[in-house]
Amino acid sequence: YRKNTCIITHICIIIIPITTEVRRMKIQSNYKYKTIVSAIKQKIAENYGKGIVNIPTEAALCEQFGVSRVSVRKALKVLEEEGLIERKQGSGTRVSSKLTAGDIKEIADQAKNKKLIRIGIIVPELASEYMLNLLSSIQSWTADNGYNNVVFEYGISRHNEETESRIIENMLESGIDGLLIYPIDGQYYSKNLLELSLNNFPVVIIDRILPGLNFTFVSGNNKKSFAQAVKTMCEYGHEKIAFFSATPKPTSVAKERLIGYEDGLKAQGIKIDAQLEIIADKINKRPLTEDDLQKSYAETLERLTALLASGKVSAVLCDCTTSSILVMRLLRSDNPSLTEVKNNIAVLYCDMDYSVLNNASPAPSCIKNDYIGIGENSIKLLFERLSDENAPRKTIKVPFIFIKGETLFSKNNQV
């Protein structure tokens, strides 16, 4: 039994690299072969009637386009099925002798017309107002800029890593030309994204910075915006400002916002006090269950409640939608330990839906990601990559929006 177990272990070690290489070749094939098809069609049209009938060898095409034989063979198969080339063993590949001047004119006309562009969009959910704004802005920018030949394919990852990976694979199989992805929360990211990065596939990452990946990133200007939030709270007379982060799945966004909070304190000459930073303990378990999250939220809220009840802070800065909702519920609860202080705690929420901002009383003061600006920048930069695969990768930071509301009041309750 022990011997057989060792054999199985060795087989797994061998299979994993092979599987990864096959997946990588598939990604490259789905993306690159279209470029080869278009280039050969153009050459056929340009050289028709000049006696140039040979197509370069597979090895020459691999070197010319910087791709594997998988991509080259897929491109040649498409051209052969369309009747544009003839492939005979021992004779190489030639332009089809059956092509007519009419065929050539049709090829040229097709080249003039815009091809259908298929773009995949993956988001963690659709329930929030800001996610709908993001998707709407992407569609609006596309239409406003004359891209009437675009088809969007949507996928919802439901904050699940396996679902996200499966959607990416399905979209690549369907032949998408580019991908916009709002990754799931957490310090991990799909290995599919690593493969896309290695194969130079056109991808724009929304609301996240994923270190080590060769993509364009578009997110809110988290550091600057949270530093500005602290400055604003100080202008209302608050110096003891708690930072509340309830999410046990740290992301680049969460880290940037904490740094922005601390930078804001430093800029105002206020000493950083770790006791005022109520941050959920990291949970490295994969996947996180709903019970895991609820226990984490309860523990973090208990720590915040104790801090507020102590009277050591006069204001709270929330770092995300979840944190904001938890604090709002806490301050509206009948928790006896907060009875004397809760009406004197100023709060600046983060990324609240407009439905809450417009209907809650008192009206929440809030800083919000400009998801319309994020969406417009994301699709614009993706088209830059689609038109030029060597276009430089960029990291764009979109400023936040400040909504005054009524929960950020002066220390003596006089706005």
C-alpha positions as CSV (number, residue, x, y, z in Angstrom):
1,Y,0.0,0.0,0.0
2,R,2.8,2.4,0.9
3,K,4.6,1.7,-2.4
4,N,1.4,2.3,-4.5
5,T,0.8,5.6,-2.7
6,C,4.3,6.8,-3.7
7,I,3.6,5.9,-7.3
8,I,0.4,7.9,-7.4
9,T,2.2,10.9,-5.8
10,H,4.8,10.8,-8.6
11,I,2.2,10.6,-11.3
12,C,0.5,13.7,-9.9
13,I,3.8,15.6,-10.0
14,I,4.2,14.7,-13.6
15,I,0.7,15.4,-14.7
16,I,0.4,18.9,-13.3
17,P,3.0,20.6,-15.4
18,I,1.7,18.9,-18.6
19,T,-1.8,20.1,-17.8
20,T,-0.6,23.6,-17.2
21,E,1.2,23.7,-20.5
22,V,-1.8,22.4,-22.4
23,R,-4.0,25.1,-20.8
24,R,-1.4,27.7,-21.7
25,M,-1.2,26.6,-25.3
26,K,-5.0,26.7,-25.5
27,I,-5.1,30.3,-24.3
28,Q,-2.4,31.3,-26.8
29,S,-4.2,29.4,-29.6
30,N,-7.6,31.1,-28.9
31,Y,-6.0,34.5,-29.0
32,K,-3.2,34.5,-31.5
33,Y,-4.6,32.4,-34.4
34,K,-7.0,35.2,-35.4
35,T,-4.1,37.6,-36.0
36,I,-2.3,35.0,-38.2
37,V,-5.5,34.4,-40.3
38,S,-6.0,38.2,-40.8
39,A,-2.3,38.7,-41.8
40,I,-2.3,35.9,-44.3
41,K,-5.6,37.0,-45.9
42,Q,-4.1,40.5,-46.3
43,K,-1.0,39.1,-48.0
44,I,-3.1,36.9,-50.3
45,A,-5.1,40.0,-51.4
46,E,-2.0,42.1,-51.9
47,N,-0.1,39.6,-53.9
48,Y,-3.0,38.2,-56.1
49,G,-1.9,38.0,-59.7
50,K,1.8,38.5,-58.9
51,G,2.7,34.8,-59.0
52,I,3.5,34.6,-55.3
53,V,1.6,31.5,-54.2
54,N,3.6,29.9,-51.4
55,I,2.7,30.3,-47.7
56,P,5.6,30.3,-45.2
57,T,6.3,27.1,-43.3
58,E,4.8,26.5,-39.9
59,A,8.2,27.1,-38.3
60,A,8.6,30.5,-40.2
61,L,5.1,31.5,-39.1
62,C,5.8,30.6,-35.5
63,E,8.9,32.8,-35.6
64,Q,7.2,35.7,-37.4
65,F,4.2,35.9,-35.0
66,G,6.0,34.7,-31.8
67,V,3.5,31.8,-31.2
68,S,3.4,28.1,-30.9
69,R,2.6,25.6,-33.6
70,V,-0.8,25.1,-32.0
71,S,-1.8,28.7,-33.0
72,V,-0.2,28.4,-36.5
73,R,-2.0,25.1,-37.3
74,K,-5.3,26.4,-36.1
75,A,-4.9,29.5,-38.4
76,L,-4.0,27.3,-41.4
77,K,-6.9,25.0,-40.7
78,V,-9.3,28.0,-40.8
79,L,-7.8,29.3,-44.0
80,E,-8.1,25.8,-45.6
81,E,-11.7,25.4,-44.6
82,E,-12.5,28.8,-46.1
83,G,-10.9,27.6,-49.4
84,L,-8.1,30.1,-49.4
85,I,-5.1,27.8,-49.2
86,E,-4.2,24.2,-50.2
87,R,-2.1,22.0,-48.1
88,K,-0.5,18.9,-49.5
89,Q,2.0,16.7,-47.8
90,G,5.4,17.0,-49.3
91,S,4.5,20.1,-51.3
92,G,3.9,22.6,-48.5
93,T,1.1,25.2,-48.3
94,R,0.0,27.3,-51.2
95,V,-2.6,29.8,-52.0
96,S,-5.6,28.0,-53.6
97,S,-5.4,27.9,-57.4
98,K,-9.2,28.1,-57.4
99,L,-9.3,31.7,-56.1
100,T,-10.9,34.2,-58.5
101,A,-10.7,38.0,-58.7
102,G,-14.1,38.1,-57.1
103,D,-12.8,36.0,-54.2
104,I,-10.0,38.5,-53.7
105,K,-12.3,41.4,-53.8
106,E,-14.5,39.8,-51.1
107,I,-11.4,39.2,-48.9
108,A,-10.4,42.9,-49.3
109,D,-13.9,44.0,-48.5
110,Q,-13.9,41.9,-45.3
111,A,-10.7,43.5,-44.2
112,K,-12.2,46.9,-44.6
113,N,-15.2,46.1,-42.5
114,K,-14.9,45.9,-38.7
115,K,-14.8,42.4,-37.4
116,L,-17.1,41.4,-34.5
117,I,-15.2,42.0,-31.2
118,R,-16.1,39.7,-28.3
119,I,-15.3,41.0,-24.8
120,G,-15.8,39.0,-21.6
121,I,-16.7,40.8,-18.4
122,I,-16.5,39.0,-15.0
123,V,-17.8,40.5,-11.8
124,P,-18.3,39.0,-8.3
125,E,-22.1,39.9,-8.2
126,L,-24.8,42.1,-9.7
127,A,-26.8,43.0,-6.6
128,S,-25.1,46.3,-5.8
129,E,-25.9,49.7,-7.4
130,Y,-22.2,50.4,-7.9
131,M,-21.7,47.2,-9.9
132,L,-24.6,48.1,-12.2
133,N,-23.1,51.5,-12.7
134,L,-19.8,49.9,-13.6
135,L,-21.4,47.7,-16.3
136,S,-23.6,50.5,-17.6
137,S,-20.7,52.8,-18.0
138,I,-18.7,50.2,-20.0
139,Q,-21.6,49.7,-22.4
140,S,-22.3,53.5,-22.7
141,W,-18.7,54.3,-23.5
142,T,-18.5,51.6,-26.1
143,A,-21.6,52.9,-27.9
144,D,-20.7,56.6,-27.5
145,N,-17.3,55.9,-29.2
146,G,-18.7,54.2,-32.2
147,Y,-17.9,50.5,-31.3
148,N,-21.1,49.1,-32.7
149,N,-19.5,45.7,-33.5
150,V,-18.9,44.7,-29.9
151,V,-20.6,41.7,-28.2
152,F,-20.2,41.4,-24.4
153,E,-20.3,38.1,-22.6
154,Y,-21.0,38.3,-18.8
155,G,-20.0,36.0,-16.0
156,I,-20.8,36.2,-12.3
157,S,-18.2,34.6,-10.0
158,R,-20.3,34.9,-6.9
159,H,-17.1,35.6,-4.9
160,N,-16.0,32.0,-5.5
161,E,-12.5,31.2,-6.8
162,E,-13.5,28.0,-8.6
163,T,-16.4,29.7,-10.3
164,E,-14.2,32.5,-11.5
165,S,-11.7,30.1,-12.9
166,R,-14.4,28.1,-14.7
167,I,-15.9,31.3,-16.3
168,I,-12.5,32.4,-17.5
169,E,-11.9,29.0,-19.2
170,N,-15.4,29.0,-20.8
171,M,-14.9,32.5,-22.2
172,L,-11.5,31.6,-23.7
173,E,-13.1,28.5,-25.2
174,S,-15.8,30.6,-26.8
175,G,-13.1,32.8,-28.4
176,I,-13.3,36.2,-26.6
177,D,-10.9,38.8,-27.8
178,G,-10.3,40.6,-24.5
179,L,-11.3,40.4,-20.8
180,L,-12.5,42.8,-18.1
181,I,-12.4,41.2,-14.7
182,Y,-13.3,42.4,-11.2
183,P,-11.6,39.7,-9.2
184,I,-13.0,38.1,-6.0
185,D,-11.8,39.3,-2.6
186,G,-8.8,37.7,-1.0
187,Q,-5.1,37.5,-1.1
188,Y,-5.2,34.7,-3.8
189,Y,-6.0,35.0,-7.4
190,S,-6.9,32.5,-10.1
191,K,-4.0,30.7,-11.8
192,N,-5.9,31.3,-15.0
193,L,-5.0,35.0,-14.6
194,L,-1.3,34.0,-14.3
195,E,-1.5,32.1,-17.6
196,L,-3.3,35.0,-19.3
197,S,-0.5,37.3,-18.1
198,L,2.2,35.0,-19.4
199,N,0.5,34.8,-22.8
200,N,0.0,38.5,-23.2
201,F,-3.7,38.2,-23.5
202,P,-5.6,41.5,-23.4
203,V,-6.9,41.9,-19.8
204,V,-7.8,44.9,-17.7
205,I,-8.2,44.2,-13.9
206,I,-10.9,46.3,-12.2
207,D,-10.7,47.6,-8.6
208,R,-7.6,45.5,-7.7
209,I,-3.8,45.6,-8.1
210,L,-2.5,42.1,-8.5
211,P,1.3,42.2,-8.0
212,G,3.4,40.2,-10.5
213,L,0.8,40.1,-13.3
214,N,1.4,41.9,-16.6
215,F,-2.0,43.6,-16.9
216,T,-3.5,47.1,-17.0
217,F,-5.2,48.0,-13.6
218,V,-8.0,50.5,-13.0
219,S,-9.1,51.2,-9.5
220,G,-10.1,54.0,-7.1
221,N,-7.4,56.2,-5.7
222,N,-7.6,54.5,-2.4
223,K,-4.5,56.0,-0.6
224,K,-5.2,59.6,-1.6
225,S,-8.9,59.3,-1.0
226,F,-8.6,57.9,2.5
227,A,-5.9,60.4,3.4
228,Q,-8.3,63.1,2.2
229,A,-11.1,61.5,4.3
230,V,-9.0,61.8,7.4
231,K,-8.3,65.5,6.6
232,T,-12.0,66.2,6.2
233,M,-12.8,64.5,9.5
234,C,-10.1,66.6,11.2
235,E,-11.6,69.7,9.8
236,Y,-14.8,68.8,11.7
237,G,-12.7,68.7,14.9
238,H,-12.0,65.0,15.1
239,E,-8.6,63.7,16.0
240,K,-9.4,60.4,17.6
241,I,-10.6,58.6,14.5
242,A,-11.1,54.8,14.5
243,F,-10.5,52.8,11.3
244,F,-12.9,49.9,10.9
245,S,-12.2,47.0,8.5
246,A,-14.4,44.0,8.9
247,T,-13.3,41.8,5.9
248,P,-11.1,38.9,6.9
249,K,-10.0,38.5,3.2
250,P,-7.3,41.2,2.7
251,T,-6.9,42.7,-0.8
252,S,-4.6,45.3,-2.3
253,V,-7.6,47.7,-1.9
254,A,-7.9,47.2,1.9
255,K,-4.2,47.6,2.4
256,E,-4.1,50.8,0.3
257,R,-7.0,52.3,2.3
258,L,-5.3,51.6,5.7
259,I,-2.1,53.2,4.4
260,G,-4.2,56.2,3.2
261,Y,-5.8,56.5,6.7
262,E,-2.3,56.4,8.4
263,D,-0.9,58.9,5.8
264,G,-3.8,61.2,6.6
265,L,-3.1,61.1,10.3
266,K,0.6,61.8,9.7
267,A,-0.2,64.8,7.5
268,Q,-2.4,66.2,10.2
269,G,0.4,65.7,12.8
270,I,-1.6,63.0,14.7
271,K,0.2,60.0,16.1
272,I,-0.9,56.7,14.8
273,D,-2.6,54.6,17.5
274,A,-2.9,50.9,16.7
275,Q,-5.7,50.5,19.3
276,L,-7.9,52.7,17.1
277,E,-7.4,50.3,14.1
278,I,-10.2,47.7,14.4
279,I,-9.2,45.3,11.6
280,A,-10.5,41.7,11.1
281,D,-8.1,38.9,11.7
282,K,-6.9,37.4,8.4
283,I,-8.4,34.0,7.6
284,N,-6.3,31.9,5.2
285,K,-8.8,29.1,4.9
286,R,-10.0,28.4,1.4
287,P,-12.8,28.6,0.7
288,L,-14.3,30.7,3.5
289,T,-17.7,29.6,4.5
290,E,-20.6,31.9,5.5
291,D,-20.1,30.7,9.1
292,D,-16.5,31.8,9.0
293,L,-17.5,35.3,7.8
294,Q,-20.3,35.7,10.3
295,K,-18.0,34.7,13.2
296,S,-15.3,37.1,12.0
297,Y,-17.9,40.0,11.7
298,A,-19.2,39.3,15.2
299,E,-15.7,39.3,16.7
300,T,-14.6,42.5,14.9
301,L,-17.8,44.3,15.9
302,E,-17.3,43.3,19.5
303,R,-13.9,45.0,19.5
304,L,-15.3,48.1,17.8
305,T,-18.2,48.2,20.3
306,A,-15.8,48.1,23.2
307,L,-13.7,50.9,21.7
308,L,-16.7,53.2,21.1
309,A,-18.1,52.5,24.6
310,S,-14.8,53.5,26.1
311,G,-15.2,57.1,24.8
312,K,-11.7,57.1,23.4
313,V,-12.9,58.0,19.8
314,S,-15.2,60.6,18.4
315,A,-15.4,59.3,14.8
316,V,-15.2,56.2,12.7
317,L,-13.9,55.7,9.2
318,C,-15.2,52.6,7.5
319,D,-13.1,50.9,4.8
320,C,-15.7,49.2,2.6
321,T,-19.4,48.5,2.0
322,T,-19.5,45.5,4.4
323,S,-17.8,47.5,7.2
324,S,-20.2,50.4,6.6
325,I,-23.3,48.3,6.8
326,L,-22.1,46.6,10.0
327,V,-21.4,50.0,11.7
328,M,-24.7,51.4,10.6
329,R,-26.5,48.5,12.1
330,L,-24.5,48.7,15.3
331,L,-25.3,52.3,15.8
332,R,-29.0,51.7,15.2
333,S,-29.1,48.7,17.6
334,D,-30.3,48.7,21.2
335,N,-26.8,47.7,22.5
336,P,-26.9,49.0,26.1
337,S,-23.1,49.7,26.1
338,L,-23.6,52.3,23.4
339,T,-26.6,54.1,24.7
340,E,-24.8,57.1,26.0
341,V,-22.2,57.5,23.2
342,K,-23.7,56.4,19.9
343,N,-25.4,59.7,19.1
344,N,-22.0,61.5,19.5
345,I,-20.1,59.2,17.1
346,A,-19.5,60.8,13.7
347,V,-19.2,58.3,10.9
348,L,-17.8,58.5,7.3
349,Y,-19.0,55.4,5.5
350,C,-17.5,54.0,2.3
351,D,-19.1,52.7,-1.0
352,M,-22.8,52.8,0.2
353,D,-25.4,52.3,-2.5
354,Y,-27.4,55.3,-3.4
355,S,-30.6,53.6,-2.2
356,V,-29.1,53.7,1.3
357,L,-27.7,57.1,0.9
358,N,-31.0,58.6,-0.3
359,N,-33.3,56.8,2.1
360,A,-31.4,56.4,5.4
361,S,-32.0,58.8,8.3
362,P,-29.7,60.4,9.3
363,A,-28.4,60.6,5.7
364,P,-25.0,58.8,5.7
365,S,-21.8,60.8,4.9
366,C,-19.9,58.7,2.5
367,I,-16.9,58.4,0.2
368,K,-17.6,56.4,-2.9
369,N,-15.6,54.9,-5.7
370,D,-16.4,56.5,-9.0
371,Y,-17.5,53.3,-10.7
372,I,-18.6,55.2,-13.8
373,G,-15.1,56.6,-14.2
374,I,-13.6,53.2,-13.4
375,G,-15.8,51.5,-16.1
376,E,-15.0,54.1,-18.8
377,N,-11.2,53.9,-18.2
378,S,-11.3,50.1,-18.1
379,I,-13.0,49.6,-21.5
380,K,-11.0,52.4,-23.1
381,L,-7.7,50.8,-22.0
382,L,-8.8,47.4,-23.1
383,F,-9.5,48.7,-26.6
384,E,-6.0,50.2,-26.6
385,R,-4.6,46.7,-25.9
386,L,-6.8,45.2,-28.6
387,S,-5.6,47.6,-31.2
388,D,-1.9,47.2,-30.2
389,E,-0.8,44.2,-28.3
390,N,2.5,46.0,-27.4
391,A,0.7,48.9,-25.8
392,P,2.2,49.7,-22.4
393,R,0.5,48.4,-19.4
394,K,-1.0,51.1,-17.1
395,T,-2.2,51.6,-13.6
396,I,-5.0,54.2,-13.4
397,K,-6.3,55.6,-10.1
398,V,-9.7,57.2,-10.3
399,P,-10.6,59.8,-7.6
400,F,-13.3,59.1,-5.1
401,I,-16.6,61.0,-4.7
402,F,-17.4,62.7,-1.4
403,I,-21.1,62.8,-0.3
404,K,-21.6,65.2,2.7
405,G,-24.6,63.6,4.4
406,E,-25.4,64.1,8.1
407,T,-23.3,61.5,9.9
408,L,-20.1,63.4,9.7
409,F,-20.7,66.3,12.1
410,S,-18.4,68.5,14.2
411,K,-17.1,67.3,17.5
412,N,-19.5,69.5,19.4
413,N,-22.4,68.3,17.1
414,Q,-22.5,71.7,15.3
415,V,-22.1,71.1,11.6
